């Protein structure tokens, strides 16, 4: 690999999405040299915490059979994900009752890939056959951007997306959905230079553009909507319904078919889509707004207005019907467009005159909105920079992380009382419960995605809080607007400090928790803008209850636990200390390990901050960190098999399919490894022509990879 060593992170955009999205939980005690309990003596660790290299008995690894299989070293003795072990069975097998509540955990089955991670357990391990391990993306014409298929290898199709794409593709019902910005300019009413959050739908078989949902930018103020960041999450698709979080802090339900089914079947009726804005100019001779208003008052449209409508894709006849409303500030326009009688709305909004169309099934390239819920308006959420939560559901209950966080100053928390987590009726948008446990202790923002599984026979939804804690609630409708808290876990060492800009040792969580064989796996990270730092990877027993942190912060004099603190949990000079928690849920923890036993912790022997999520198969756990290291561990014990330096920052998460592991990096390289605990170099390294911030996925025997600007469908051509 001819790469320069990546040592410092300088990133202009922050969107850790490809990732699995996140959880800042809490870490363990850390020595002054940065070494964790993995390098401490056995007596220093809690009884239920394994050290790398140690074997743990089945009864220590889990409270029941959910951990599965003996650690014999023989992969044949460990249930493969494809074999559907009983503890991970069902793809949403349901009771048949109206409540629509699954009775078992989902399992990955061959076919579609309908949400981040494949299902609510979030483990990115699809079933696929004949997935390529070699390909070439081909060449693009610099002027026309046209793709030359003759220059490519094993590329089925290519579709242009935005200029910055972080979300992972989702494939369901013959369609591919991906979040991005508007730089592709698919909708005539929005030029490619108009900055939007876009959820784009393509035809799965061909990559043909079908429809787009457009989220206009939030005005800069309390919330700063990052430029060109777009939609950072992956949607959830079930049947003909799709749910995602838009860049304006809205939870949105769409008809997955858009208006291609010819129906306007949503609860949201007569929604408006902006066509253009005419702004007042300083020179009355060139100003188009005043003449347009004068003409509207006479029931007419100016030539400039007609041209603006045409440029936005609405060719209007010269004769239209104009009716006024709202004291001369709004006009309704009726006109024949093609063969349809269309309704348009023109509003005077301050110094601009804005024109909208009433969206109908005639607008095939527009999304069909079923319902919207504005978290900023209804719950007072103040999102930090963006919303990146990839929602999931359990039965009819939809779970959402709100992204509530600091304002642009990175000091003030505008809405500490706003909820961090919510549960909703996915059919109607009704809010069942909210929870604001992180409260004023939010460190930065909240960008993780929830995970749902039946753990210890109890349905649990697992959230990562912006305060660095992981929270588990009952995955149900709650009671009296509140959920049932099952357990919480501090993923940061009690001695760690939060310092603005990432210079401290206290971390956010950007990765999504993963459930595998009854255990919960989560890594801590940080906003990529904040650079490298000490990371932690945890394996937790979710059958514990209460505060299951590795340690508790206590008052030395009284021995009583201290309430959670924001910047630092334990301040020794104030008479505070960290004490081992006998109720700890930690199965194992990895931060560093002296693999070559030379008495030193080298760069490659550390777990650094991670944006990514684990992927596990055959008890082999893979995870990338933001310093460019790719780690392979034993999922049962935390033993380190090997690490590999990709020499470039990794934002996304691994994909495991068949006997191969795929991971992309900021340099645009996708490395392919054998599924093996034996250390080895990649068997292939393919450059995608641009940075890969997202996570590869597989659906229906096709590999999909999104770089910043394009989505590639990768498959070996079928023989005629």
N, C-alpha and C positions, 0 to 999 in steps of 0.2 A: 504494500500500500504506500503510495507516494503522497502522503499527507503531512502537513506540518502539525506538530503537537498542539492540540487545542488546550489552552490553559486558562484563558480568561473569557468570560462571556460578555459580548457586547451585542445586544439584541435591540432592535428598534421597535419591535412589536411584541406584545405579550399575549400569547394565546396558546396555551398549553393544551390545546384540545386534542389533538390526535391522540392524545393521551388517554387516557381513560378518564380523566377528570378527577377529582381529588379528595384528599383528606388530610387535613393537618391534624394529627392526633396528638400524641404525646410521645416522647421518647423516654429512654431509660437513663439511669445514672451514667454519667460520662466522667472519666478521669480528666485531669487537667491537660493531659497530652492528647485528648480526643479519643482515646481508646475506651470502648464500652465494656460491658460485662463479658463480651465474647473473649476478651483477652485477660479477664480477671480469673482468680482462682475459683474452684468449684464452691468453696465455702461462702464466697461473696455473692453468689447468685441465689435467687429464690429456689425453693425445692422444685417448683414446677417449671423452671426455665432451663432448657437444654443449651449446651454450648456447641458451636460448630465442631464437628468431628465426633461428638458423642452420639451414641444410639439411645433412643428412648423407647421404653416399653409401650405397648399399645394402650395400656390403661393410664399411662401418663400423657399420651398424645391426645386423648379424647375421652369424654365421659361415656361414650357408647360406641357402637360399631361404625359410626359415621366416618371415622378416620380411615378405616378399611385396611386390609392386607398387612402381612408381616413384612418387615424390612429385611428381606433375605438377600438383597443385592441382585436378585434375578427379576428382571422386568416382567417375566411371565407370571410371577406370583402376585403382581400388582394389577388390579383391574384397570384396563385401558378405558379412556373416556368413551371410546366407540362401543364398548361392551355394555354400556348402560347399567352400572351397578345400582342396586336397589336404593341406596341412599341419595342418588342423584337422578332418580328416575322421573320421568314425565315431561312432556313438553306442554305443560299446561293441561294435563288431564284434570277434568273438573267434576264437581259433584253432580252436575246436572240441575242443581237448584238455581233459582233466580239470582242468588247472590254472586254467582260466577266466581267462586273461590277455589283455586287449585288445591288439590289434596297432596301433591308431591312437588318436589323441586323439578325445575325444567331440565331437560337434557338436550344437548345439541344433536340435531338430526340433519341428515343430508338435505340440501335444498337452500332455501332463502336464508338471509342473514338480516334479521329484522330490527336489531337495535345494537347499541354499543356493547361489544363483548359477546354478541350472539344471543344471550338471554339474560335474565335478571341476576344470574350468578356472576356474570361479567368475565368469565374465563375465555380468552380469545383462542379457542381450539375448535375450529369447524371440521366437518367431514368433507373431504374432497378426494377426487381421483385424477391422477395424471396432471397434477399442478406443476407447471414448468419451474425449473430451477435455473434456466437461462433464457434470456430474451434481450432484445435491443429495442429501444423506444423509437428509433427512426429519426428522420430529419424534418424540420419545419422551415417553411419559407419565411424569411425575416420580414418581408413586406406584407404578404398576404396571410401569414400564419397558417397556411395550408400544410397539412401533414402528408408526407410522402410515404405511403405504405410499402413501397418497394424497398425502402431503406430500413425497414423494421423486421424483427424476428419475433414470432409468437405473440404479436400484438393483434388482438381481435378488432378493437376500435379505440379511438382516442376522442375525448370531448374536452373542449376548453371550459374551464371554470373561471375563477377570479384571478386576481394577482396575489392574493394571500389566502391559502386554504389550509385550515387546521383540522376541521372536522373529518370524521371517517365516513366513507360511503356506507349506506344501508341499502340492501336489495330485498325487495319483496313484491310479489304479484306482478312480475315482469317489468318492474321499474327500479331504477337506481336513484337514490336521493342523496344529496350532499350539500352541506353548508359552506358558504363562501361569501365573497363580496361581488360587486356588480361589474367588475372590469371586463367581463365577457360581453356585456351589453346585449343580452338576448331580447329584452323588451324594448320596442321602439320608443315607448313613452319615457323611458329612462336612458339617456345616453350613457356610454361606457364610463364617462368621467364622473357620473353622479354616484356618490358614495352611499351604498346601501348594504344592509344585511340581507343576503339572499339564500333561500332554500330552493335548490334547483332540482327538477325531476327530469331524468332521461329515460329513454326506452332501453331496457336491459339488453336486448339482443343486438342493438345497433348503435347505441349512444346518441340517438336522435334527441334533440331538445324537445320537451313536451310542455312544461309549465314552470312558473317561478312564483314564489311568495317573496314579496319585497318588504323589508322593514326599514323605514326611513331613519336617518340618524337622529339621535337625541340632541337637543341643544346643549352646548357646553355650559356648565354651571355647577350645580350640586353634583352632577354626574358627568364625567368626561368619557364620551364614547370614542374609543380609540380609532384613529383614521384607518380606513381600508381593512379593518379587522373582520368585518362581516359576521356571519353566523358561525360560531365556534363549536357547536354541539353536533351530535348525531341524533337523528330523530328516532322515535319508537313507532313502528308500524304494526298494526294488527288489522287484518282484513282490509277494508276500504277506509280505515281511519289512520291518521298520522298525528303524532303529538311532538312538539319541540318547544324550546324556549327561544324567543326572538331576541334581537339585540336591543330592543326597547323595554326589556323586562316583562314581556308578555308571555304567558303560557298559551299556546295556540294549538287548536285542533283543526286539522284540514281533512278534506276528502282526498284520499291518496290518489284518486284518479283525476284530481283537478276538475276542470270543466269538460274534460274529454268524454265524460259519461252523459253530457248534455243536461245535467240536473243541477239546480241550485237547492241543495237539500240540507243546508245548514241552518242552525238557529240564528245565526247572524245574517240578516237580510239587508239588501240594498247597501252593501258596504261600498265606500267610495275609494277609488284609486286615483291618485294624483296624476295629472297629465303634464302640466307645466305651470311655471310661475312667470308672470310679467311684473317687472320691478320698475318703480318710479325712477326716472332719471333726473339729473339736475337741470338739464336743458329742456325747456318746454317744447322746443322744436323737434326733439328726438324722442321725447317721452311717449310711451305707448299705453300707459295705464290710464291717464286722464281721458284720452279719446275713446278708449275701450269702455270706460264707465259711462261716458256720455252716450255712446251708441247703445249700450245695454239698457239705459233708461228709456231709450226710444224703441226698444224691442229689436235691436239689430246687433250684429257682430262686425267689428272692423276687419279690414283686410289683414292687418297684423295678427288679430286673434284667429282668423281662419287659417293663416299660415302656421301659427303655433299649434293648432289642433291637428293639422295635417302632419307636421313633423313628429307629433306624438302618436301617430297611427290612426287618427280619427279624421277621415276625409268628410267634411261637412258640406252640404249643399249651400248655395247662396242664401236660400230662403230657410229660415229656422223660426221656431216659436220661442220667444223669450218672455218669461214672466218674472216679476220682481217679488222679493220677500225680504223681511228683516230690515226694514228702514233703509233701503238702498245699499245694503252690504252683501246681499246674496241674490243670485238670479238662477232660475232653473231654465234649462234649454232643452227643447224637444226637437229632434232632427232625425231624418232617415239616413242611416249609415249602412251602405250596402242594401240589404233587403230587410233590415231590422229598424224598428222605431226605438231610438236610443235616448236616454235621459242623461243630461250633463248638468253639473252644478258649478257655478262660478262664485267665488267668495272674495270679498275685499278683506284682507288680513294685514293690517298695518300698512306698510309701504308697498305691498305686493298684491297683485290680483292672481288668485290661484284657481286653476280649472281642474275639475275632477270628472270622471265618468262613474256612473253607477254600474258596478260589475254585474254581468249576466253570463249565462252559459254560452253566449256568442263569443266571449273572450276566452278562447281555448288555451291561450298561453298564460292565463292567470290562475292562481290558486283558488280553490273553492273553500272558503272559511266556514267551519261548522260552529266554532265558538272561540272567543278570546277572553283571557283573564289578565288584567293589568295589575301586576304585583306592585308596581310603584304607586299607582293611584289608590288601589284598594287596601294595600297592606303597609304603605309608607316605606317600602323597600328602597334603599339607596344603593344600587349596584356599583361595585368598583370596576370601572372600565368596561365591563361586558358581562353577559350571561353566557356561561359555557356548560351548564348542566345538561347532560343527556338523561332525560327522564326514563323511568321504568314504571312498571305496574305490577300489582298483585290482585288478580281478579279484576274488579271494577275500580280499584283504588289506584290513582296515579300519584307518584312521589316525585317531589321537586325540591332541589336546593335553590334558594332564592338569589344567591350571589350578593347578599347584603354585605357592605364593607365600608372602607374609608373613602373619603372624598379625594379629589385630585391632590390635595396637600399631603396626603399620606399620614396626616396627624389626627385630623378630626373624624370622628365617627358620627355622621349626621343622624342616623336612626338606630341607636342601640336597642330600642324596644321593638324594632321590626323583626319579624320571624326570620330564622335561618332556614327552616325546613317546613314544608307543607305537604298535606295529603289532600287530594281532590277526587271528586267523581269524574272519571275520565270521559263519561258520556255527556255530562252537562257542564262541567267546570265548577260545580259547587265545591266550596272548601269545607272539608270535614274537620281538619285540625291544623293548627299551627304550633310551632315550637321555637322559642327564642333562647334556648339554653346558652349559646355562646355569648349573647348579650354584649356588654361593654368590653369583653375580653377579646373581641375579634382583632387579629393581628394586622390583617391586610385586606383580604377579600375571601370569598368562598366560591370555589369553582369546581368542586368535586361533583361526582354523580353518585346517586344512591344505588345500593345493591340490596336485593331482596332474596331471601332463601328461607326454607323451613329448616331450622337448626335446633337440634334437641327437641324435635316435635313441635316447635313454636315458630310460627311465621315471624320473621324479623326483617325490618328495613334498617339498613346500616348507612348512616350519614357521616361525612367528615365535616366538622365544624371549623369555622374560621378562627377559632381560638386554639386550634391544635389538638383538639380532642376528637375521638371517634365516638359516636353515639348510636346505640341500637334501641329501636322502639318496636312495639308490637305492630306488625304490618296489617293494620285494620283501620276502621273508621274512627277509632278513638272513642272518647266519652266526654261530652260537654265541651267539645272544641279542643280537647287536649289529648295527646298520645300517652301511652304507657311506656315509660322509660324502663328498659331491661338492664342495660349496662352502659358504662362509659369508660373510655380509656385515654389516658394522657400519653401521646406518642412522643413526647419530648422529655429529655432528662429534666429533673426538677431543678438542677443547677443551671440549665440553659437560659440564655438571655435573648430577647428580641431586640435587634438593633435595626433601625430603618436602613434599607438598602442592601440587606442580606449579609451584613458584616457580623451578625451575631450567630449563635448556635441554635437558636430556636427556629423551627421551620413550620411553614404551611404544609398542607397536603394537597397535591394537585392530582395525584393518582386516584383511581377508583378502587375501593376494596374489592377483593375477589374471594369467592367461596369455592373451596375445593375439598371434597371428602369431609365436609362438616367443619372445617377450619376456615378462619378469616385471615386473609393476607393483605397487608397494606404497607406502603412505603411513604416516607415523608419527603417533602420537596420544598419548592419555593417558586415564586415568580421567576421565570428564566432571566428577566432583566436584572435580577439580584445576584446572579452568578453562582459560582461553585460553593460548596460547603459540605459539612459533615452530614451524611444521610443515615437513615435507619430503616430497616425492613423488619416487620413484625409478623409473627404467626400467632394467632389468638384463638383461645377456646371460647366460643360464643355461648356456651351453656352456663357460664358464670353470671352472677347478678351483682348489681351495685357498681361501686367504683372498683374496676378490675385493673387499674394501672399497676405498673411494675412496682412503683414506690408511691408513698403518700407524703405530702408536705405537712409537717406537724410543728406545733409550738413546743419547744424543748421543755419548758417549765410545766406545762399542763399535759403534754402528750396528745392533745386534741388535734385532729386534722384541721388544716387551714382551708379556707375557701379558695377556689381557683383564682390565680392572679394573671394579669395580662403579660407584662414585660418579663417577669422572673418569678418562678413559683416559690423559690427558697432563697432567702437572704440571711446568711449565717450571722452577720453582725446584729441582726434584729432578733436573734434567738430562735431562728427557724432551722429546720433540718429535714432531710429526706430519710424516710424509714421504709424498709422492705414491707410490701403489702402481702399479707398471708392470703388474701383473696385475689391475687394476681391471676389474670387469664393468659399470661405469656407462656406459650409453648416453647418458642425460641425467638431469638433476636439476633440480627446481623448488622454490624456497623463496620467492623474490620476484623481481619484474621490473618495472622502470620502464616501464610501458606507454605513458604519455604523454610520456616522455622529458623530464621537467622537473627531473631531477636529485634527486628525492625519492622515497622509497618510501612510498606512502600505504597506508591500511588495506586498500583493495580490491586492492592490488598485492602482497599477501602470501599465501602458503600458510600457514594456521594449522593447529594440531593437528587431526587428523581422526579421527573414529570410523569413517568410511565407507570404502567400497571403490570403486574405479573401475569404470565401465562404458564400453565402447568399441565403436563401430560406425563403419564407413567412415573409420577413422583419426581420428575425433573422440572424445576422451577427456573424460569428465565425472566430477567428484568434488566432494562437499560437504565443508566443514570445520566444526569445532565453533563457530567464530565467526560462522557464518551465511552464509559466502560460497560461492557455487556457481561452479566453475571449468570452463572449456572450453579444452582444449589440443589440440595436434596430437600424436597418439600416437607418431609416428615421431621427431619432433624435440624435443618439449617446448615448442614455441612456444606462447605464450599467445594464444588467440583473444579471450577475454573473461572477465570475472567479473561476477557479479550478487549483490548483497547482499540476502538473504532476510530480514534483520533479525530472525532467530530462530535459535537453535541447531539444527543438523542432526545427528542421531544416525545416521540411516540412510544408505542408498546409492541412487544413481540406478537407474532402470529405463529402458531404451531399447526401444521397440517401434514398429514401422512407422517413421514419420518424426517421432516425438515422444519427449521425455524427461520422466520424472516423478520428482519428489523431494519428500519430506515434511519437515516441521520441527516443532519443539517447540511452536509455537503452534497446531498442528493443521492448518496449511495444506499442501496439495499443489499445487506449482507445475508447470505443464506448459509445456515449451519446444518450439519447433521444433528438429529435428535440423539444426543449421546452425552454421557457424563465424562467421557474422555476428552481432554483438552485438544482442540484442533483449530486451525485457521478456517475461515469461511471457505466453503466449497465453491462459492460464486460470489462475486461482488459486481453489481450492475448499477451504473449511474443513470438516474431518471431525468437528467437534464436540468433539474432544479431541486431546491431543498424539499425534503420529505419530512413534514412535521406531523403527519397523520400516521395511523396504524393500518397496515395491510389487512384486507379481509378476503374471504373466499365464500362464494355462493354459486351453487349449481356448477361446480367444477371449473369455475373461472376465478382467477386471482385479480383483485382490484387494488390498485395503488393510486393514491392522489398525491401529486407533488403540489407545489404552490399554485400552479397555473392550469394543470390538466389532470383528468382522470383517465387511467389506462386500464383497459380490460385485457388481461393477459391469459392466453390459453394456447395449447398446441392445436394447430388447425386440424380439423377432422378430415380424414382421408375420404375422397370421393368413392 
